[in-house]
Amino acid sequence: MWDFSIRQSLGLMGRTLPFILLRMAVYFGITLGYILSTGAGVGLGWGIGAFGDEGFRANATMWGGFAGFGLFGAFLYWAREYILYLVKAGHIAVLVALIDGEAIPQGRSQVQHAQAEVRQRFPQASALFVLDQLVKGVIRAISGLVRGLLTVLPIPGAQQLATILSAFLRVAVGFVDEVILAHAIRTKSDNAWLSAREALVLYGQNWRPMLRNAAWLAVIVYALSFAVFLLMLAPAALLIWMMPGAWAAGGVVFALLFAWSVKAALLEPFAIACMMQVFFRTTAGQRPNPEWEAKLEQMSGPFRKLKERAMMAPTPMPAPAAAAPTA
């Protein structure tokens, strides 16, 4: 059915509890930020609306809520590369170490240790963010190739099946890009761009087991996220009711935010730990297939950009030779 151990993944999450707590603080903090900024916007709009009639006040309240929500969203869009750099990549680094049986520190020092590992390979957050975006582009190209294979099969309804698969793959491959980053960290390469390129070729030549396991994880993660959404509808509606000029759709939006924060803080690291098990086990002892590399080179612009970045990466200076002992 699937090739990962749920028990092992939960054990990895328990051993990286400092990072789980950090993720909870960050993602639940983001949800709280959305609620506070939206509430402030609603309150400001409601106050401005006092200068007009009831219709004007209702519109001012609604647009104030939209403005507060949008401004915080704009801030989050600016901060997304730092979240990847300080939270996601660090957690991946410590998961890689645990899967490989390396000793890691506990407590707060675990977070510091992992973030130091990331900084060693990516001195700037922007470089890691660019790599992540290129990897996502290549994964989308591989998914497109899989969809293309389906459409040419002599199966009744293959076109409709490919459309459904396309939508599902967009969800499933969301767990794959960070596995590629895990390979780049695991190899301890001085050239992370080259290591990510190699990992993408390995992913491409093993797309069947990778996508099958990603599909199972997508079902598990999104089913649990939907359950959280249903549970949070009542308290989210209560929050909206407490705001002036209650916003009818606000309860649904806030419940979605709560579900997203649980998914990002708890369910995504579980899925990534599962996919790392699958990728490392499946690709063990394999070499990148030149045919797949040529295929990706031809069909994916981001893959070609990865090659350019790998060639532009500075080559580390060799260590100086030890001086010969004098007679």
Secondary structure, DSSP 8 states (H G I E B T S, - for coil): --SS-HHHHHHHHHHTHHHHHHHHHHHHHHHHHHHHHHHHHHHHHHHHHTTS-HHHHHHHHHHHHHHHHHHHHHHHHHHHHHHIIIIIHHHHHHHHHHHTT-----THHHHHHHHHHHHHH-SSHHHHHHHHHHHHHHHHHHHHHHHHHHHTS--TTHHHHHHHHHHHHHHHGGGTHHHHHHHHHHTT-S-HHHHHHHHHHHHHHTHHHHHHHHHHHHHHHHHHHHHHHHHHHHHHHHHHHHSSS--TTHHHHHHHHHHHHHIIIIIHHHHHHHHHHHHHHHSTT----HHHHHHHHHH-HHHHHHHHHHHHS--------------
